[in-house]
Amino acid sequence: MGDTNEIPPGVLKEFDVADPKFIIKTNIARIWKVRSQQGLAALKIYHKPNMGNEAGGFRFIKSLHGKSAARVFQTGQNIALSEWLDGPSLGDLTRENNDQEASLHLVNVANSIHSQTRNLGLILPSLETWFSALFALKFAPDCPTKAQQNIVLCQKLASHLLSSQTDIRPLHGDLHHDNIRHGKRGYCAFDAKGISGERAYELANAFRNPKGAAAVVASPARLRFVLKTWAQAFNVDQKRLLQWACVKIALSISWRCDKLLHDDAELELLGIFLDELNAYESLC
């Protein structure tokens, strides 16, 4: 595809879609809004010849049959056609100063999805595989000492969490505010990764989201609110949920650093979350 926003020849016919309108180019794909036999749809074409770590995600979303999830109409090696969700996203709600409302919608979607996941029978990559990047992370000479200490702490914490997982099942794997949009059936999730792991991990990435609301995400008061709200509503242990949130930040840092950590914009957020974890543990 080069640098153009044109759909490759043959794709419109193969997926039986028309009237493409280019929407966005992300790090991994381009997305068009198209007309399909099922109605408006999102056509997602990946830059690489495969879907990378989102291949299992489409199998996960498709298995939900439209319950709190976008319908998946058709997939190819590196192309997917899914239901178009007009929005807004839960990220939009937070960015418009409605974060508590967004938080409640998010956990409701998570609960609806997980009412179906125990018996999906999907074979998906494991959390252990995902966290290998964190365990392999090394430190550059100029990496701040505190950052190194916090990453090492998260490496140990992740090892403990992974070795003591309970209620292992298929997970969306990337459930956060901007991956949930409003559609004809209410709020629906999309853009899953599709992994297998402890149910509590499902909410971990949402703690560090949405993008464009850094002050909200870094607020200890917000962290305490969503921690209590999500743990109760999702019926998971509050301390363990916070631990997963901490190690997910560290995992995201490790993915960006490509095995060698110099510095990262989320190290400050990781420090805030670990301070909250220390405070929580001191009260227990």
Buried (B, 14 or more C-beta within 10 A) or exposed (E): EEEEEEBEEEBBEEBBBEEBEBBEEEEBBBBBBBBBEBEBBBBBBBEEEEBBBBBBBBBBBBBBEBEBBBBBBBBEEBBBBBBBBEEBBBBBBBBEEBBBEBBBBBBBBBBBBBEBBEEBEBEBBEBBEBBEBBEEBEBEEEBEEEBBEBBEBBBEBBBEBBEEBEEBBBBBBBBBBBBBBBBEBEBBBBBBBBBBBBBBBBBBBBBBBBEEBEEBBBBEEBBBBBBEBBBEBBEBEBBBBBBBBBBBBBBBBBEEBEEEBEEBEBBEBBBBBBEBBEEBEEEE
